[in-house]
Amino acid sequence: MSKTSKKAAAAARRTKIEEARRVERARERRSRILTVTISTVILAGLVGWGAYAINEADEKDEQQAAAAKKPVRGEKTWDAEKLGRNHVEGAVSYPMDPPVGGDHHQAWMTCEGTVYTKAVPKENAVHSLEHGAVWVTYADKAVDADVAKLADKVSKTPYTLMSPDPDQSGLITLSAWGHQLSVDTAADPRIDQFITKYVQGAQTPEPGAACSGGLTV
């Protein structure tokens, strides 16, 4: 092969190499652009989701705060200062059923969203109310579907307990220390309002006291 032919072949190889390098650089540039674009979209989505979640949580907190301030329509109240808080033994005669406060047994009923299928000692349940629990009770005539719905709600709510009460006059009753509400159906929106307002609410004589480690039946 002549010198001229060799030079031409070498030039052709260099041209091919340069072209291959140019194509590779262009491919890498496109890949970087695509990666940056995808990362930007993902980051924007995460930021947007985070802002939405924060706003939703803030709105929920505001709604709960508003519900806590608003009176519960139809509830009955008793003067908390006149409700005894002594630890006693034996049965206590309460002026209301279910009781909303008064002297009680030293042991409280476990109230960590606890659903009891049997009636519980009222003297122990009252102690749970002193700790800031809401006690949900239902009469024998309560509809099974309502009982199941209430049980599901209670089981997801700390500082609540639920039990049957064959002696109460209302179908469904919610009791907190010094406060009580009777409703006819588990769909009544006042149930959520009552629970939101009085679980560890301002009426609690011993806020922060335990609901675990108590009596169970």
C-alpha positions in Angstrom: 0.0 0.0 0.0 1.3 3.4 -0.9 2.0 6.2 1.6 -0.9 8.1 0.2 -3.3 5.2 0.6 -2.1 4.6 4.2 -2.6 8.3 5.1 -6.1 8.2 3.6 -7.0 5.0 5.5 -5.7 6.5 8.8 -7.7 9.7 8.2 -10.8 7.6 7.5 -10.3 5.7 10.8 -9.8 9.0 12.8 -13.0 10.3 11.2 -14.9 7.2 12.2 -13.5 7.3 15.7 -14.4 11.0 16.1 -17.9 10.3 14.8 -18.3 7.5 17.2 -17.1 9.7 20.1 -19.5 12.4 19.0 -22.4 10.0 18.9 -21.4 8.7 22.4 -21.2 12.2 23.8 -24.6 13.1 22.4 -26.0 9.9 23.9 -24.6 10.6 27.3 -25.8 14.2 27.1 -29.4 13.0 26.3 -29.1 10.5 29.2 -28.1 13.2 31.6 -30.9 15.5 30.5 -33.4 12.7 30.9 -32.1 11.8 34.4 -32.2 15.4 35.5 -35.7 15.8 34.1 -37.1 12.7 35.8 -35.4 13.6 39.1 -36.9 17.1 38.9 -40.4 15.7 38.3 -40.1 13.2 41.1 -38.8 15.9 43.5 -41.6 18.2 42.5 -44.1 15.4 43.1 -42.7 14.6 46.5 -42.7 18.3 47.5 -46.2 18.7 46.3 -47.4 15.5 48.1 -45.6 16.7 51.3 -47.3 20.1 51.2 -50.7 18.4 50.6 -50.1 16.0 53.5 -49.1 18.9 55.8 -52.1 21.0 54.8 -54.4 18.0 55.2 -53.0 17.3 58.7 -53.3 21.0 59.6 -56.9 21.1 58.5 -57.7 17.9 60.5 -56.1 19.5 63.6 -58.2 22.7 63.1 -61.4 20.7 62.7 -60.7 18.7 65.8 -59.9 21.9 67.7 -63.1 23.5 66.5 -65.1 20.3 67.5 -63.5 20.4 70.9 -64.7 24.0 71.5 -68.2 23.5 70.1 -70.9 22.2 72.5 -72.3 18.7 71.8 -76.0 19.1 71.1 -78.2 17.1 73.5 -75.5 16.2 76.0 -76.1 16.3 79.7 -73.6 17.7 82.1 -73.0 17.5 85.9 -70.9 19.7 88.1 -67.5 18.1 88.3 -66.8 19.7 91.6 -69.7 17.8 93.2 -68.6 14.4 91.8 -66.7 12.4 94.4 -63.3 11.1 93.7 -62.6 8.9 96.7 -61.3 5.4 96.3 -63.8 3.0 97.9 -64.5 -0.7 98.2 -67.8 -2.4 97.4 -70.7 -1.1 95.3 -71.4 2.6 94.8 -74.9 3.9 94.2 -74.7 6.4 91.4 -77.4 9.0 90.6 -77.2 8.4 86.9 -76.7 5.3 84.7 -74.2 4.8 83.3 -72.3 6.9 85.9 -70.3 9.9 84.7 -68.2 10.3 87.9 -68.1 9.9 91.6 -66.4 7.7 94.1 -64.9 4.6 92.5 -62.6 1.6 93.0 -58.9 1.9 93.1 -58.4 -0.2 89.9 -59.6 1.3 86.6 -60.9 -0.6 83.6 -58.3 -1.0 80.9 -59.3 1.6 78.3 -56.9 1.4 75.4 -59.6 1.2 72.8 -60.9 -1.8 74.7 -64.1 -3.5 73.6 -65.7 -5.7 76.3 -68.5 -8.1 75.4 -69.8 -8.3 79.0 -70.9 -5.6 81.3 -68.1 -4.1 83.4 -68.1 -3.0 87.0 -69.2 0.6 87.0 -67.0 1.5 89.9 -63.9 0.6 87.8 -65.2 2.2 84.6 -65.7 5.5 86.5 -62.0 5.4 87.4 -61.3 5.2 83.7 -63.3 8.3 83.2 -61.2 10.0 85.8 -58.2 9.2 83.6 -59.8 11.0 80.6 -61.5 8.0 78.9 -64.8 8.0 77.0 -67.0 5.0 77.9 -69.4 3.8 75.2 -72.2 1.6 76.4 -75.2 0.0 74.6 -78.5 -1.5 75.7 -79.7 -5.0 74.8 -82.0 -3.5 72.1 -79.1 -1.9 70.2 -78.9 -3.1 66.6 -76.0 -5.5 66.0 -74.7 -3.5 63.1 -74.5 -0.4 65.3 -72.7 -2.4 68.0 -70.2 -3.6 65.4 -69.6 -0.1 64.0 -69.1 1.3 67.5 -66.7 -1.5 68.4 -64.6 -0.8 65.3 -64.4 2.9 66.2 -63.5 2.3 69.8 -60.9 -0.3 69.0 -59.0 2.4 67.0 -59.2 5.1 69.6 -56.9 5.1 72.7 -58.5 6.2 76.0 -61.9 4.7 75.1 -63.7 1.5 76.3 -67.0 -0.1 75.3 -69.3 -2.5 77.0 -73.0 -3.5 77.2 -75.2 -2.0 79.9 -78.5 -3.7 80.3 -79.7 -1.1 82.8 -79.3 2.0 80.8 -82.4 3.6 79.2 -80.9 4.9 76.0 -79.8 2.6 73.1 -76.3 4.0 72.9 -74.6 6.2 75.5 -71.3 7.9 75.6 -70.0 9.0 79.0 -67.0 11.2 80.0 -66.3 12.7 83.5 -69.3 14.9 84.1 -70.7 14.6 80.6 -73.1 12.2 78.8 -74.7 11.8 75.5 -77.4 9.3 74.4 -78.1 8.6 70.7 -80.2 6.1 68.8 -77.8 5.0 66.0 -74.0 4.6 65.5 -74.3 6.9 62.4 -75.0 9.9 64.6 -72.2 12.5 63.9 -72.3 13.6 67.5 -70.5 10.4 68.5 -67.3 11.5 66.8 -67.7 15.0 68.2 -68.2 13.7 71.7 -65.1 11.4 71.5 -63.0 14.2 69.9 -64.0 16.6 72.6 -63.7 14.5 75.7 -61.0 11.9 75.1 -58.3 13.4 77.4 -60.4 16.5 77.2 -60.4 19.6 79.5 -62.9 17.8 81.8 -60.3 15.1 82.7 -59.5 15.2 86.5 -56.2 13.2 86.0 -54.9 14.0 82.5 -52.2 11.7 81.2 -53.0 9.0 83.7 -52.7 5.5 82.3 -55.4 3.5 80.6 -53.2 0.4 80.4 -52.7 -2.1 83.1 -56.1 -1.9 84.6 -58.8 -4.4 85.3 -60.2 -6.6 82.4 -63.2 -8.9 82.3 
